[in-house]
Amino acid sequence: MGFEFNMADLHFKADEIAWKILREGLRTKILFKDDEKNLEFHITECSPNFVSPKHSHKNDEWVYILKGSMSDETGTYNEGEFIVNKKGSSHTVKVGASGCLLMVCGSGFPY
């Protein structure tokens, strides 16, 4: 007994997906979106020294830092670190001098 998983159920090349500019210094690629579950999985790129406006999270958000660093009111986070922004939390994100590339999963975007 067990489950079957077919790796070919969904396959595409992320570099073939166009970037969507969210605001100056911030762009994203939506890799997967499930409207029924209200869930998105995307890659977000922040320019060097980018500062986001303070924003609140409508739902939980999971973030993995692929490259670079960023900080907020709770600390500084670097490449290889995983962050969970809980529903209702708010912060202002400040990106390091080398920029930041993030893998993000959550719902309720934009903030």
Backbone as XML, in Angstrom:
<?xml version="1.0"?>
<chain id="A" units="angstrom">
  <residue number="1" name="MET">
    <atom name="N" x="0.843" y="-1.169" z="0.000"/>
    <atom name="CA" x="0.000" y="0.000" z="0.000"/>
    <atom name="C" x="0.894" y="1.240" z="0.000"/>
  </residue>
  <residue number="2" name="GLY">
    <atom name="N" x="0.392" y="2.330" z="-0.537"/>
    <atom name="CA" x="1.156" y="3.564" z="-0.629"/>
    <atom name="C" x="0.532" y="4.486" z="-1.643"/>
  </residue>
  <residue number="3" name="PHE">
    <atom name="N" x="1.268" y="5.472" z="-2.034"/>
    <atom name="CA" x="0.732" y="6.387" z="-3.030"/>
    <atom name="C" x="1.655" y="6.414" z="-4.229"/>
  </residue>
  <residue number="4" name="GLU">
    <atom name="N" x="1.091" y="6.795" z="-5.349"/>
    <atom name="CA" x="1.873" y="6.922" z="-6.570"/>
    <atom name="C" x="2.059" y="8.390" z="-6.880"/>
  </residue>
  <residue number="5" name="PHE">
    <atom name="N" x="3.228" y="8.752" z="-7.304"/>
    <atom name="CA" x="3.510" y="10.134" z="-7.668"/>
    <atom name="C" x="4.238" y="10.129" z="-8.990"/>
  </residue>
  <residue number="6" name="ASN">
    <atom name="N" x="3.692" y="10.803" z="-9.951"/>
    <atom name="CA" x="4.284" y="10.878" z="-11.273"/>
    <atom name="C" x="4.986" y="12.221" z="-11.418"/>
  </residue>
  <residue number="7" name="MET">
    <atom name="N" x="6.294" y="12.222" z="-11.507"/>
    <atom name="CA" x="7.068" y="13.458" z="-11.603"/>
    <atom name="C" x="6.720" y="14.266" z="-12.852"/>
  </residue>
  <residue number="8" name="ALA">
    <atom name="N" x="6.131" y="13.660" z="-13.854"/>
    <atom name="CA" x="5.830" y="14.364" z="-15.107"/>
    <atom name="C" x="4.443" y="15.002" z="-15.104"/>
  </residue>
  <residue number="9" name="ASP">
    <atom name="N" x="3.729" y="14.985" z="-13.970"/>
    <atom name="CA" x="2.398" y="15.583" z="-13.937"/>
    <atom name="C" x="2.426" y="17.064" z="-14.292"/>
  </residue>
  <residue number="10" name="LEU">
    <atom name="N" x="3.476" y="17.743" z="-13.934"/>
    <atom name="CA" x="3.622" y="19.154" z="-14.260"/>
    <atom name="C" x="5.103" y="19.451" z="-14.410"/>
  </residue>
  <residue number="11" name="HIS">
    <atom name="N" x="5.480" y="19.989" z="-15.571"/>
    <atom name="CA" x="6.886" y="20.276" z="-15.810"/>
    <atom name="C" x="7.002" y="21.471" z="-16.741"/>
  </residue>
  <residue number="12" name="PHE">
    <atom name="N" x="7.884" y="22.387" z="-16.404"/>
    <atom name="CA" x="8.169" y="23.533" z="-17.261"/>
    <atom name="C" x="9.510" y="24.112" z="-16.839"/>
  </residue>
  <residue number="13" name="LYS">
    <atom name="N" x="10.056" y="24.997" z="-17.638"/>
    <atom name="CA" x="11.326" y="25.639" z="-17.327"/>
    <atom name="C" x="11.039" y="27.032" z="-16.796"/>
  </residue>
  <residue number="14" name="ALA">
    <atom name="N" x="11.468" y="27.294" z="-15.573"/>
    <atom name="CA" x="11.186" y="28.574" z="-14.924"/>
    <atom name="C" x="11.777" y="29.749" z="-15.689"/>
  </residue>
  <residue number="15" name="ASP">
    <atom name="N" x="12.905" y="29.540" z="-16.372"/>
    <atom name="CA" x="13.509" y="30.660" z="-17.104"/>
    <atom name="C" x="12.713" y="31.033" z="-18.352"/>
  </residue>
  <residue number="16" name="GLU">
    <atom name="N" x="11.700" y="30.241" z="-18.692"/>
    <atom name="CA" x="10.824" y="30.573" z="-19.818"/>
    <atom name="C" x="9.595" y="31.363" z="-19.383"/>
  </residue>
  <residue number="17" name="ILE">
    <atom name="N" x="9.429" y="31.562" z="-18.097"/>
    <atom name="CA" x="8.308" y="32.341" z="-17.561"/>
    <atom name="C" x="8.747" y="33.800" z="-17.451"/>
  </residue>
  <residue number="18" name="ALA">
    <atom name="N" x="7.913" y="34.694" z="-17.935"/>
    <atom name="CA" x="8.247" y="36.122" z="-17.895"/>
    <atom name="C" x="8.177" y="36.663" z="-16.466"/>
  </residue>
  <residue number="19" name="TRP">
    <atom name="N" x="9.059" y="37.602" z="-16.181"/>
    <atom name="CA" x="9.024" y="38.304" z="-14.907"/>
    <atom name="C" x="7.859" y="39.290" z="-14.917"/>
  </residue>
  <residue number="20" name="LYS">
    <atom name="N" x="7.207" y="39.443" z="-13.796"/>
    <atom name="CA" x="6.151" y="40.445" z="-13.605"/>
    <atom name="C" x="6.695" y="41.484" z="-12.627"/>
  </residue>
  <residue number="21" name="ILE">
    <atom name="N" x="6.729" y="42.737" z="-13.058"/>
    <atom name="CA" x="7.234" y="43.803" z="-12.188"/>
    <atom name="C" x="6.131" y="44.209" z="-11.217"/>
  </residue>
  <residue number="22" name="LEU">
    <atom name="N" x="6.436" y="44.105" z="-9.917"/>
    <atom name="CA" x="5.474" y="44.476" z="-8.883"/>
    <atom name="C" x="5.590" y="45.956" z="-8.528"/>
  </residue>
  <residue number="23" name="ARG">
    <atom name="N" x="6.808" y="46.434" z="-8.474"/>
    <atom name="CA" x="7.130" y="47.847" z="-8.253"/>
    <atom name="C" x="8.602" y="47.995" z="-8.560"/>
  </residue>
  <residue number="24" name="GLU">
    <atom name="N" x="9.080" y="49.211" z="-8.631"/>
    <atom name="CA" x="10.499" y="49.415" z="-8.937"/>
    <atom name="C" x="11.356" y="48.666" z="-7.915"/>
  </residue>
  <residue number="25" name="GLY">
    <atom name="N" x="12.255" y="47.827" z="-8.430"/>
    <atom name="CA" x="13.151" y="47.061" z="-7.567"/>
    <atom name="C" x="12.617" y="45.717" z="-7.116"/>
  </residue>
  <residue number="26" name="LEU">
    <atom name="N" x="11.407" y="45.350" z="-7.559"/>
    <atom name="CA" x="10.791" y="44.103" z="-7.113"/>
    <atom name="C" x="10.046" y="43.448" z="-8.273"/>
  </residue>
  <residue number="27" name="ARG">
    <atom name="N" x="10.439" y="42.209" z="-8.580"/>
    <atom name="CA" x="9.756" y="41.473" z="-9.642"/>
    <atom name="C" x="9.580" y="40.020" z="-9.226"/>
  </residue>
  <residue number="28" name="THR">
    <atom name="N" x="8.633" y="39.339" z="-9.884"/>
    <atom name="CA" x="8.305" y="37.971" z="-9.499"/>
    <atom name="C" x="7.939" y="37.128" z="-10.712"/>
  </residue>
  <residue number="29" name="LYS">
    <atom name="N" x="8.086" y="35.827" z="-10.555"/>
    <atom name="CA" x="7.630" y="34.828" z="-11.530"/>
    <atom name="C" x="6.713" y="33.883" z="-10.775"/>
  </residue>
  <residue number="30" name="ILE">
    <atom name="N" x="5.470" y="33.798" z="-11.207"/>
    <atom name="CA" x="4.560" y="32.839" z="-10.578"/>
    <atom name="C" x="4.821" y="31.477" z="-11.221"/>
  </residue>
  <residue number="31" name="LEU">
    <atom name="N" x="5.303" y="30.541" z="-10.421"/>
    <atom name="CA" x="5.609" y="29.200" z="-10.913"/>
    <atom name="C" x="4.385" y="28.300" z="-10.884"/>
  </residue>
  <residue number="32" name="PHE">
    <atom name="N" x="3.534" y="28.515" z="-9.889"/>
    <atom name="CA" x="2.345" y="27.676" z="-9.759"/>
    <atom name="C" x="1.292" y="28.441" z="-8.976"/>
  </residue>
  <residue number="33" name="LYS">
    <atom name="N" x="0.058" y="28.330" z="-9.421"/>
    <atom name="CA" x="-1.051" y="28.985" z="-8.730"/>
    <atom name="C" x="-2.235" y="28.040" z="-8.719"/>
  </residue>
  <residue number="34" name="ASP">
    <atom name="N" x="-2.791" y="27.809" z="-7.532"/>
    <atom name="CA" x="-3.960" y="26.960" z="-7.365"/>
    <atom name="C" x="-5.073" y="27.828" z="-6.782"/>
  </residue>
  <residue number="35" name="ASP">
    <atom name="N" x="-5.980" y="28.281" z="-7.648"/>
    <atom name="CA" x="-7.056" y="29.164" z="-7.200"/>
    <atom name="C" x="-7.987" y="28.477" z="-6.216"/>
  </residue>
  <residue number="36" name="GLU">
    <atom name="N" x="-8.215" y="27.176" z="-6.408"/>
    <atom name="CA" x="-9.112" y="26.435" z="-5.521"/>
    <atom name="C" x="-8.583" y="26.419" z="-4.082"/>
  </residue>
  <residue number="37" name="LYS">
    <atom name="N" x="-7.269" y="26.259" z="-3.940"/>
    <atom name="CA" x="-6.649" y="26.237" z="-2.611"/>
    <atom name="C" x="-6.132" y="27.606" z="-2.190"/>
  </residue>
  <residue number="38" name="ASN">
    <atom name="N" x="-6.250" y="28.607" z="-3.093"/>
    <atom name="CA" x="-5.759" y="29.957" z="-2.843"/>
    <atom name="C" x="-4.279" y="29.905" z="-2.446"/>
  </residue>
  <residue number="39" name="LEU">
    <atom name="N" x="-3.473" y="29.271" z="-3.291"/>
    <atom name="CA" x="-2.067" y="29.061" z="-2.992"/>
    <atom name="C" x="-1.213" y="29.425" z="-4.197"/>
  </residue>
  <residue number="40" name="GLU">
    <atom name="N" x="-0.108" y="30.127" z="-3.940"/>
    <atom name="CA" x="0.832" y="30.501" z="-4.997"/>
    <atom name="C" x="2.240" y="30.103" z="-4.597"/>
  </residue>
  <residue number="41" name="PHE">
    <atom name="N" x="3.022" y="29.778" z="-5.615"/>
    <atom name="CA" x="4.434" y="29.436" z="-5.428"/>
    <atom name="C" x="5.194" y="30.254" z="-6.458"/>
  </residue>
  <residue number="42" name="HIS">
    <atom name="N" x="6.096" y="31.112" z="-6.011"/>
    <atom name="CA" x="6.804" y="31.946" z="-6.964"/>
    <atom name="C" x="8.228" y="32.269" z="-6.538"/>
  </residue>
  <residue number="43" name="ILE">
    <atom name="N" x="8.972" y="32.809" z="-7.488"/>
    <atom name="CA" x="10.320" y="33.304" z="-7.240"/>
    <atom name="C" x="10.239" y="34.824" z="-7.290"/>
  </residue>
  <residue number="44" name="THR">
    <atom name="N" x="10.829" y="35.470" z="-6.316"/>
    <atom name="CA" x="10.825" y="36.928" z="-6.254"/>
    <atom name="C" x="12.262" y="37.428" z="-6.213"/>
  </residue>
  <residue number="45" name="GLU">
    <atom name="N" x="12.525" y="38.448" z="-7.001"/>
    <atom name="CA" x="13.848" y="39.057" z="-7.048"/>
    <atom name="C" x="13.753" y="40.503" z="-6.578"/>
  </residue>
  <residue number="46" name="CYS">
    <atom name="N" x="14.595" y="40.849" z="-5.619"/>
    <atom name="CA" x="14.659" y="42.202" z="-5.083"/>
    <atom name="C" x="16.001" y="42.816" z="-5.477"/>
  </residue>
  <residue number="47" name="SER">
    <atom name="N" x="15.957" y="44.035" z="-5.976"/>
    <atom name="CA" x="17.180" y="44.741" z="-6.357"/>
    <atom name="C" x="18.019" y="45.070" z="-5.132"/>
  </residue>
  <residue number="48" name="PRO">
    <atom name="N" x="19.327" y="45.295" z="-5.341"/>
    <atom name="CA" x="20.184" y="45.695" z="-4.217"/>
    <atom name="C" x="19.617" y="46.914" z="-3.500"/>
  </residue>
  <residue number="49" name="ASN">
    <atom name="N" x="19.634" y="46.852" z="-2.177"/>
    <atom name="CA" x="19.206" y="47.933" z="-1.285"/>
    <atom name="C" x="17.723" y="48.289" z="-1.404"/>
  </residue>
  <residue number="50" name="PHE">
    <atom name="N" x="16.922" y="47.403" z="-1.975"/>
    <atom name="CA" x="15.479" y="47.621" z="-2.076"/>
    <atom name="C" x="14.868" y="47.692" z="-0.679"/>
  </residue>
  <residue number="51" name="VAL">
    <atom name="N" x="13.914" y="48.594" z="-0.492"/>
    <atom name="CA" x="13.169" y="48.699" z="0.763"/>
    <atom name="C" x="11.684" y="48.632" z="0.420"/>
  </residue>
  <residue number="52" name="SER">
    <atom name="N" x="10.987" y="47.676" z="0.991"/>
    <atom name="CA" x="9.548" y="47.544" z="0.734"/>
    <atom name="C" x="8.785" y="48.481" z="1.656"/>
  </residue>
  <residue number="53" name="PRO">
    <atom name="N" x="7.606" y="48.896" z="1.212"/>
    <atom name="CA" x="6.743" y="49.597" z="2.160"/>
    <atom name="C" x="6.291" y="48.608" z="3.228"/>
  </residue>
  <residue number="54" name="LYS">
    <atom name="N" x="5.970" y="49.109" z="4.409"/>
    <atom name="CA" x="5.468" y="48.213" z="5.453"/>
    <atom name="C" x="4.188" y="47.560" z="4.942"/>
  </residue>
  <residue number="55" name="HIS">
    <atom name="N" x="4.089" y="46.250" z="5.137"/>
    <atom name="CA" x="2.912" y="45.516" z="4.682"/>
    <atom name="C" x="2.553" y="44.427" z="5.692"/>
  </residue>
  <residue number="56" name="SER">
    <atom name="N" x="1.288" y="44.026" z="5.666"/>
    <atom name="CA" x="0.772" y="42.962" z="6.534"/>
    <atom name="C" x="0.484" y="41.735" z="5.686"/>
  </residue>
  <residue number="57" name="HIS">
    <atom name="N" x="0.577" y="40.588" z="6.309"/>
    <atom name="CA" x="0.321" y="39.326" z="5.620"/>
    <atom name="C" x="-1.098" y="38.851" z="5.888"/>
  </residue>
  <residue number="58" name="LYS">
    <atom name="N" x="-1.858" y="38.637" z="4.791"/>
    <atom name="CA" x="-3.247" y="38.178" z="4.896"/>
    <atom name="C" x="-3.309" y="36.727" z="5.345"/>
  </residue>
  <residue number="59" name="ASN">
    <atom name="N" x="-2.267" y="35.974" z="5.027"/>
    <atom name="CA" x="-2.169" y="34.555" z="5.385"/>
    <atom name="C" x="-0.705" y="34.229" z="5.648"/>
  </residue>
  <residue number="60" name="ASP">
    <atom name="N" x="-0.440" y="33.005" z="6.095"/>
    <atom name="CA" x="0.945" y="32.589" z="6.306"/>
    <atom name="C" x="1.701" y="32.646" z="4.980"/>
  </residue>
  <residue number="61" name="GLU">
    <atom name="N" x="2.985" y="32.979" z="5.066"/>
    <atom name="CA" x="3.865" y="33.022" z="3.898"/>
    <atom name="C" x="5.168" y="32.324" z="4.276"/>
  </residue>
  <residue number="62" name="TRP">
    <atom name="N" x="5.646" y="31.448" z="3.386"/>
    <atom name="CA" x="6.886" y="30.723" z="3.615"/>
    <atom name="C" x="7.920" y="31.210" z="2.614"/>
  </residue>
  <residue number="63" name="VAL">
    <atom name="N" x="9.096" y="31.580" z="3.100"/>
    <atom name="CA" x="10.132" y="32.189" z="2.260"/>
    <atom name="C" x="11.455" y="31.462" z="2.465"/>
  </residue>
  <residue number="64" name="TYR">
    <atom name="N" x="12.092" y="31.089" z="1.345"/>
    <atom name="CA" x="13.437" y="30.510" z="1.380"/>
    <atom name="C" x="14.348" y="31.449" z="0.592"/>
  </residue>
  <residue number="65" name="ILE">
    <atom name="N" x="15.452" y="31.863" z="1.199"/>
    <atom name="CA" x="16.372" y="32.786" z="0.538"/>
    <atom name="C" x="17.359" y="31.982" z="-0.311"/>
  </residue>
  <residue number="66" name="LEU">
    <atom name="N" x="17.229" y="32.137" z="-1.631"/>
    <atom name="CA" x="18.103" y="31.437" z="-2.575"/>
    <atom name="C" x="19.453" y="32.126" z="-2.709"/>
  </residue>
  <residue number="67" name="LYS">
    <atom name="N" x="19.443" y="33.469" z="-2.742"/>
    <atom name="CA" x="20.670" y="34.261" z="-2.873"/>
    <atom name="C" x="20.497" y="35.575" z="-2.136"/>
  </residue>
  <residue number="68" name="GLY">
    <atom name="N" x="21.599" y="36.095" z="-1.632"/>
    <atom name="CA" x="21.586" y="37.414" z="-1.015"/>
    <atom name="C" x="21.107" y="37.418" z="0.422"/>
  </residue>
  <residue number="69" name="SER">
    <atom name="N" x="20.635" y="38.595" z="0.851"/>
    <atom name="CA" x="20.170" y="38.751" z="2.230"/>
    <atom name="C" x="19.101" y="39.824" z="2.308"/>
  </residue>
  <residue number="70" name="MET">
    <atom name="N" x="18.349" y="39.759" z="3.388"/>
    <atom name="CA" x="17.340" y="40.773" z="3.667"/>
    <atom name="C" x="17.145" y="40.851" z="5.175"/>
  </residue>
  <residue number="71" name="SER">
    <atom name="N" x="16.546" y="41.941" z="5.606"/>
    <atom name="CA" x="16.273" y="42.098" z="7.030"/>
    <atom name="C" x="14.922" y="42.766" z="7.215"/>
  </residue>
  <residue number="72" name="ASP">
    <atom name="N" x="14.399" y="42.624" z="8.422"/>
    <atom name="CA" x="13.183" y="43.323" z="8.813"/>
    <atom name="C" x="13.287" y="43.613" z="10.306"/>
  </residue>
  <residue number="73" name="GLU">
    <atom name="N" x="12.186" y="43.970" z="10.918"/>
    <atom name="CA" x="12.206" y="44.331" z="12.333"/>
    <atom name="C" x="12.605" y="43.184" z="13.259"/>
  </residue>
  <residue number="74" name="THR">
    <atom name="N" x="12.575" y="41.946" z="12.748"/>
    <atom name="CA" x="12.890" y="40.790" z="13.597"/>
    <atom name="C" x="14.312" y="40.260" z="13.426"/>
  </residue>
  <residue number="75" name="GLY">
    <atom name="N" x="15.048" y="40.740" z="12.394"/>
    <atom name="CA" x="16.413" y="40.265" z="12.217"/>
    <atom name="C" x="16.886" y="40.331" z="10.778"/>
  </residue>
  <residue number="76" name="THR">
    <atom name="N" x="18.079" y="39.768" z="10.570"/>
    <atom name="CA" x="18.693" y="39.702" z="9.242"/>
    <atom name="C" x="18.729" y="38.244" z="8.815"/>
  </residue>
  <residue number="77" name="TYR">
    <atom name="N" x="18.399" y="38.003" z="7.537"/>
    <atom name="CA" x="18.297" y="36.645" z="7.012"/>
    <atom name="C" x="19.147" y="36.527" z="5.761"/>
  </residue>
  <residue number="78" name="ASN">
    <atom name="N" x="19.876" y="35.435" z="5.656"/>
    <atom name="CA" x="20.846" y="35.237" z="4.588"/>
    <atom name="C" x="20.531" y="34.005" z="3.750"/>
  </residue>
  <residue number="79" name="GLU">
    <atom name="N" x="21.270" y="33.887" z="2.656"/>
    <atom name="CA" x="21.138" y="32.755" z="1.749"/>
    <atom name="C" x="21.064" y="31.443" z="2.526"/>
  </residue>
  <residue number="80" name="GLY">
    <atom name="N" x="20.089" y="30.601" z="2.159"/>
    <atom name="CA" x="19.937" y="29.302" z="2.797"/>
    <atom name="C" x="19.023" y="29.312" z="4.012"/>
  </residue>
  <residue number="81" name="GLU">
    <atom name="N" x="18.515" y="30.476" z="4.391"/>
    <atom name="CA" x="17.626" y="30.543" z="5.553"/>
    <atom name="C" x="16.167" y="30.489" z="5.128"/>
  </residue>
  <residue number="82" name="PHE">
    <atom name="N" x="15.330" y="29.969" z="6.014"/>
    <atom name="CA" x="13.899" y="29.798" z="5.783"/>
    <atom name="C" x="13.141" y="30.648" z="6.798"/>
  </residue>
  <residue number="83" name="ILE">
    <atom name="N" x="12.146" y="31.388" z="6.309"/>
    <atom name="CA" x="11.398" y="32.315" z="7.155"/>
    <atom name="C" x="9.910" y="32.019" z="7.002"/>
  </residue>
  <residue number="84" name="VAL">
    <atom name="N" x="9.173" y="32.096" z="8.100"/>
    <atom name="CA" x="7.717" y="32.007" z="8.045"/>
    <atom name="C" x="7.159" y="33.327" z="8.571"/>
  </residue>
  <residue number="85" name="ASN">
    <atom name="N" x="6.411" y="34.008" z="7.705"/>
    <atom name="CA" x="5.696" y="35.222" z="8.107"/>
    <atom name="C" x="4.263" y="34.798" z="8.402"/>
  </residue>
  <residue number="86" name="LYS">
    <atom name="N" x="3.868" y="34.866" z="9.642"/>
    <atom name="CA" x="2.560" y="34.386" z="10.065"/>
    <atom name="C" x="1.445" y="35.347" z="9.648"/>
  </residue>
  <residue number="87" name="LYS">
    <atom name="N" x="0.270" y="34.799" z="9.471"/>
    <atom name="CA" x="-0.923" y="35.573" z="9.143"/>
    <atom name="C" x="-1.071" y="36.709" z="10.154"/>
  </residue>
  <residue number="88" name="GLY">
    <atom name="N" x="-1.290" y="37.919" z="9.644"/>
    <atom name="CA" x="-1.464" y="39.082" z="10.512"/>
    <atom name="C" x="-0.180" y="39.796" z="10.874"/>
  </residue>
  <residue number="89" name="SER">
    <atom name="N" x="0.980" y="39.175" z="10.599"/>
    <atom name="CA" x="2.244" y="39.843" z="10.904"/>
    <atom name="C" x="2.487" y="40.959" z="9.896"/>
  </residue>
  <residue number="90" name="SER">
    <atom name="N" x="3.292" y="41.928" z="10.290"/>
    <atom name="CA" x="3.640" y="43.017" z="9.379"/>
    <atom name="C" x="5.109" y="43.356" z="9.536"/>
  </residue>
  <residue number="91" name="HIS">
    <atom name="N" x="5.696" y="43.864" z="8.454"/>
    <atom name="CA" x="7.104" y="44.231" z="8.495"/>
    <atom name="C" x="7.474" y="45.096" z="7.305"/>
  </residue>
  <residue number="92" name="THR">
    <atom name="N" x="8.660" y="45.693" z="7.403"/>
    <atom name="CA" x="9.286" y="46.422" z="6.307"/>
    <atom name="C" x="10.544" y="45.654" z="5.956"/>
  </residue>
  <residue number="93" name="VAL">
    <atom name="N" x="10.664" y="45.226" z="4.705"/>
    <atom name="CA" x="11.809" y="44.436" z="4.266"/>
    <atom name="C" x="12.871" y="45.355" z="3.684"/>
  </residue>
  <residue number="94" name="LYS">
    <atom name="N" x="14.119" y="45.146" z="4.106"/>
    <atom name="CA" x="15.273" y="45.875" z="3.574"/>
    <atom name="C" x="16.235" y="44.841" z="3.010"/>
  </residue>
  <residue number="95" name="VAL">
    <atom name="N" x="16.599" y="45.015" z="1.743"/>
    <atom name="CA" x="17.452" y="44.054" z="1.051"/>
    <atom name="C" x="18.899" y="44.507" z="1.119"/>
  </residue>
  <residue number="96" name="GLY">
    <atom name="N" x="19.811" y="43.537" z="1.180"/>
    <atom name="CA" x="21.237" y="43.818" z="1.252"/>
    <atom name="C" x="21.809" y="44.369" z="-0.049"/>
  </residue>
  <residue number="97" name="ALA">
    <atom name="N" x="23.069" y="44.736" z="0.001"/>
    <atom name="CA" x="23.760" y="45.379" z="-1.122"/>
    <atom name="C" x="23.884" y="44.482" z="-2.352"/>
  </residue>
  <residue number="98" name="SER">
    <atom name="N" x="23.781" y="43.167" z="-2.193"/>
    <atom name="CA" x="23.887" y="42.261" z="-3.345"/>
    <atom name="C" x="22.529" y="41.842" z="-3.893"/>
  </residue>
  <residue number="99" name="GLY">
    <atom name="N" x="21.439" y="42.388" z="-3.360"/>
    <atom name="CA" x="20.115" y="42.003" z="-3.800"/>
    <atom name="C" x="19.672" y="40.720" z="-3.123"/>
  </residue>
  <residue number="100" name="CYS">
    <atom name="N" x="18.543" y="40.193" z="-3.556"/>
    <atom name="CA" x="18.005" y="39.007" z="-2.912"/>
    <atom name="C" x="17.106" y="38.249" z="-3.887"/>
  </residue>
  <residue number="101" name="LEU">
    <atom name="N" x="17.237" y="36.934" z="-3.910"/>
    <atom name="CA" x="16.387" y="36.067" z="-4.715"/>
    <atom name="C" x="15.684" y="35.117" z="-3.751"/>
  </residue>
  <residue number="102" name="LEU">
    <atom name="N" x="14.346" y="35.090" z="-3.809"/>
    <atom name="CA" x="13.557" y="34.345" z="-2.843"/>
    <atom name="C" x="12.654" y="33.328" z="-3.525"/>
  </residue>
  <residue number="103" name="MET">
    <atom name="N" x="12.411" y="32.216" z="-2.868"/>
    <atom name="CA" x="11.377" y="31.280" z="-3.257"/>
    <atom name="C" x="10.257" y="31.473" z="-2.232"/>
  </residue>
  <residue number="104" name="VAL">
    <atom name="N" x="9.061" y="31.793" z="-2.705"/>
    <atom name="CA" x="7.968" y="32.178" z="-1.814"/>
    <atom name="C" x="6.740" y="31.318" z="-2.071"/>
  </residue>
  <residue number="105" name="CYS">
    <atom name="N" x="6.093" y="30.891" z="-0.996"/>
    <atom name="CA" x="4.848" y="30.149" z="-1.088"/>
    <atom name="C" x="3.865" y="30.768" z="-0.102"/>
  </residue>
  <residue number="106" name="GLY">
    <atom name="N" x="2.647" y="30.999" z="-0.581"/>
    <atom name="CA" x="1.636" y="31.560" z="0.298"/>
    <atom name="C" x="0.357" y="31.836" z="-0.449"/>
  </residue>
  <residue number="107" name="SER">
    <atom name="N" x="-0.493" y="32.654" z="0.159"/>
    <atom name="CA" x="-1.761" y="33.025" z="-0.455"/>
    <atom name="C" x="-2.102" y="34.450" z="-0.063"/>
  </residue>
  <residue number="108" name="GLY">
    <atom name="N" x="-3.036" y="35.027" z="-0.785"/>
    <atom name="CA" x="-3.452" y="36.379" z="-0.473"/>
    <atom name="C" x="-2.554" y="37.451" z="-1.030"/>
  </residue>
  <residue number="109" name="PHE">
    <atom name="N" x="-1.830" y="37.158" z="-2.108"/>
    <atom name="CA" x="-0.966" y="38.154" z="-2.737"/>
    <atom name="C" x="-1.807" y="39.045" z="-3.639"/>
  </residue>
  <residue number="110" name="PRO">
    <atom name="N" x="-1.489" y="40.292" z="-3.889"/>
    <atom name="CA" x="-0.428" y="41.012" z="-3.179"/>
    <atom name="C" x="-0.886" y="41.357" z="-1.771"/>
  </residue>
  <residue number="111" name="TYR">
    <atom name="N" x="0.031" y="41.795" z="-0.977"/>
    <atom name="CA" x="-0.227" y="42.045" z="0.449"/>
    <atom name="C" x="-1.177" y="43.194" z="0.640"/>
  </residue>
</chain>
